[in-house]
Amino acid sequence: MIVAGFGFRGAATSESLRDALLQASRGQKVDALSAPKDKAADTCLKTLATTLGLTIHAVSSDAMTAISTPTQSNRVLEKRGTGSVAEACALAASGPNATLIAQRHVSSDRMATCALAQSLKGDPQ
């Protein structure tokens, strides 16, 4: 299973998220979306999920901060306790032995980021 993790600003649109997803996925099929719990019900993410026919996994702050990410943004680290919200959400929602297959990509309007993680066969979701 491949999960797209998102980090995004309040002004982000579903097009912001779609743009970041297209950059990260490069045409690869995604099975689910994920975002921080406090943003998982935002209209832009719900619109994208509905359009793509995918579910959204809400990731807790504790789950995000427990994951070490390759990308280390000091601003995000201070605000969210992780170096990359998108990478942490993708990994957390993919299971305990997930692998990051696309590091954080930033949308053209700089409102959203997306990263992809893949669970290993047999990992519980």
C-alpha positions as CSV (number, residue, x, y, z in Angstrom):
1,M,0.0,0.0,0.0
2,I,1.2,3.5,-0.9
3,V,0.2,6.4,1.3
4,A,0.5,10.1,0.3
5,G,1.3,12.2,3.4
6,F,0.4,15.9,3.3
7,G,1.4,19.1,5.1
8,F,-0.4,22.2,4.1
9,R,-1.1,25.8,5.1
10,G,-4.6,27.1,5.9
11,A,-4.8,28.9,2.6
12,A,-4.1,25.7,0.6
13,T,-6.6,24.5,-2.0
14,S,-7.3,21.0,-3.3
15,E,-5.3,22.1,-6.4
16,S,-2.3,22.9,-4.1
17,L,-2.5,19.4,-2.7
18,R,-3.1,17.8,-6.1
19,D,0.0,19.6,-7.5
20,A,2.2,18.4,-4.7
21,L,0.8,14.9,-5.1
22,L,1.5,14.8,-8.8
23,Q,5.1,16.0,-8.2
24,A,5.7,13.3,-5.5
25,S,3.9,10.4,-7.2
26,R,5.1,10.9,-10.7
27,G,2.2,8.9,-12.0
28,Q,2.5,6.2,-9.4
29,K,-0.8,4.9,-8.0
30,V,-1.6,6.0,-4.4
31,D,-3.9,4.0,-2.2
32,A,-4.7,6.5,0.6
33,L,-4.0,10.0,1.9
34,S,-2.8,11.1,5.3
35,A,-2.5,14.4,7.2
36,P,-2.2,15.6,10.8
37,K,-5.3,14.9,12.8
38,D,-6.0,18.6,13.2
39,K,-6.1,19.1,9.4
40,A,-7.5,15.7,8.2
41,A,-11.1,17.2,7.9
42,D,-10.1,20.3,6.0
43,T,-12.1,20.9,2.9
44,C,-9.1,20.9,0.5
45,L,-8.0,17.5,1.6
46,K,-11.6,16.0,1.7
47,T,-12.2,17.4,-1.8
48,L,-9.0,15.7,-3.1
49,A,-9.9,12.4,-1.4
50,T,-13.4,12.4,-2.8
51,T,-12.1,13.3,-6.3
52,L,-9.6,10.4,-6.2
53,G,-11.9,8.0,-4.3
54,L,-9.4,7.6,-1.5
55,T,-9.6,7.4,2.3
56,I,-7.9,9.9,4.6
57,H,-5.8,8.6,7.6
58,A,-5.6,11.2,10.4
59,V,-2.2,11.1,12.1
60,S,-1.8,12.1,15.7
61,S,0.9,14.5,16.9
62,D,2.5,11.8,18.9
63,A,2.7,9.5,15.9
64,M,4.3,12.3,13.8
65,T,6.9,13.3,16.4
66,A,7.9,9.6,16.9
67,I,9.2,9.4,13.3
68,S,12.5,10.7,12.1
69,T,12.3,12.2,8.7
70,P,15.0,12.8,6.1
71,T,13.9,16.4,5.5
72,Q,14.6,18.7,8.4
73,S,12.8,22.0,8.3
74,N,13.6,24.0,11.4
75,R,10.4,26.0,11.1
76,V,8.3,22.8,10.9
77,L,10.3,21.2,13.7
78,E,9.6,24.1,16.0
79,K,5.9,24.1,15.2
80,R,5.1,20.4,14.7
81,G,7.9,18.5,16.4
82,T,9.0,16.8,13.2
83,G,11.2,17.8,10.3
84,S,8.6,17.2,7.7
85,V,4.8,16.8,8.3
86,A,4.3,15.2,4.9
87,E,7.0,12.6,5.4
88,A,6.0,11.8,9.0
89,C,2.3,11.4,8.0
90,A,3.1,9.2,5.1
91,L,5.3,6.9,7.2
92,A,3.0,6.9,10.2
93,A,-0.1,6.0,8.1
94,S,1.8,3.2,6.2
95,G,2.7,1.1,9.2
96,P,5.7,0.3,11.5
97,N,8.1,-0.9,8.8
98,A,7.1,1.5,6.0
99,T,9.7,3.0,3.6
100,L,9.7,6.5,2.3
101,I,9.6,6.2,-1.5
102,A,9.3,10.0,-2.3
103,Q,10.6,12.7,0.0
104,R,8.7,15.9,0.5
105,H,7.7,17.8,-2.7
106,V,6.4,21.3,-2.5
107,S,3.4,22.6,-4.6
108,S,4.0,25.3,-7.1
109,D,2.1,27.8,-5.0
110,R,4.1,26.8,-1.9
111,M,1.0,26.0,0.1
112,A,1.3,22.2,0.4
113,T,3.8,19.4,0.6
114,C,3.4,15.8,-0.2
115,A,5.6,12.7,0.4
116,L,4.9,9.0,-0.3
117,A,5.5,5.9,1.9
118,Q,5.0,2.3,1.1
119,S,4.1,-0.4,3.7
120,L,5.9,-3.7,3.5
121,K,3.8,-6.8,2.7
122,G,2.2,-8.2,5.8
123,D,2.4,-4.9,7.8
124,P,-0.9,-4.2,9.6
125,Q,-2.3,-0.8,8.6
